[in-house]
Amino acid sequence: MASADQLKALLKSHLEGDDQRFFSVAMQVAAHEAKRGHGKLAEELRALVDEAKRRRGPGAHPGAGAVPISRPRGELASVLFASYPKARLSDMVLGDTLGGQLRRVIREQRQAGEILAHGLAPRRKLLLVGPPGTGKTMSASVLAGELGLPLFQVRLDGLITKFMGETAAKLRQVFDATDHTRGVYFFDEFDAIGSQRGLANDVGEIRRVLNSFLQMIEHDRSHSLIVAATNHPDILDPALFRRFDDVLHYELPGEVEVVALLKARFARCTAPRMPWKRIAKAAVGLSYADVARAADEALKDALLNRSERITEADITRMLHERHQLAARLKPRT
């Protein structure tokens, strides 16, 4: 149940007509219930808030465009970017193994109270590895959306500084925040922090930051999810891997995944009896993001050309364009 302070804050904000504050406290109550393992109640509270916002309409309040959340303040404002994703697992096209891993994390978090009561711990420290555009960032949003939690993206440009010791101090602030505000804390391009020592000019500083991260994540006892993602697992320090509860591997989409993604993207606007398998062969080597962009380009072309149906040629042409762009961007050896 909500704490006394939360109940008083809800009533006060309602009496003062402060919708933004009211919804913010309501979401804190939902996060508190999720933390206690009451996932269904937390989801129902979040759905009620979403419905209330929808009914009020976008012009009802200056802040009505999004559900307010606890926003980082002070020095943390330059390190963490906060959002409240609505993404769901059904929005992603996933292989059986990866989909099963994500569903397991979500289930363990929703039933965390039961797991903790038996002296066990739910998975909450995750390392996502794989090529660009394969769904790592989307997965962090989905975890936040499914669990009704805010997503805090760690801004590396605000975290990593040239001054000795300052980066580690900011990293400590991030881990302190995981204890004070439950959420999904997402470290993208994690190799900038966790790369093997000796790969940067200031070896001493890199060593200090990496050692600090190893200590902080090992001793972290919060109820937040800590998610790190990298395109280059081969350059990560080996000591990092055992600090995570699970390592999720992302791959380029196969034929089955490409067909599922294209069908979902185009819905009913394609010609009948589309040769999806043949089209999927033209996407071999592309990432999920590339295939999605190619689909969007085909949709835009059809819209501007006033075409009622999208053909095989329309889709394959855009897929070939993505291949050409990827070839130009590929580093030369």
Secondary structure, DSSP 8 states (H G I E B T S, - for coil): ---HHHHHHHHHHHHTT-HHHHHHHHHHHHHHHHHTT-HHHHHHHHHHHHHHHHHH-TTSSTTTTS-------GGGGGTEEEE-----GGGS---HHHHHHHHHHHHHHHTHHHHHHTT-----EEEEE-STTSSHHHHHHHHHHHHT--EEEE-HHHH--SSTTHHHHHHHHHHHHHHHS-SEEEESSTHHHHB-TTSSS-HHHHHHHHHHHHHHHHH---SSEEEEEES-GGGB-HHHHTTSSEEEE-----HHHHHHHHHHHHTT-B-SS--HHHHHHTTTT--HHHHHHHHHHHHHHHHHTT-SSB-HHHHHHHHHHHHHHHHHHS---
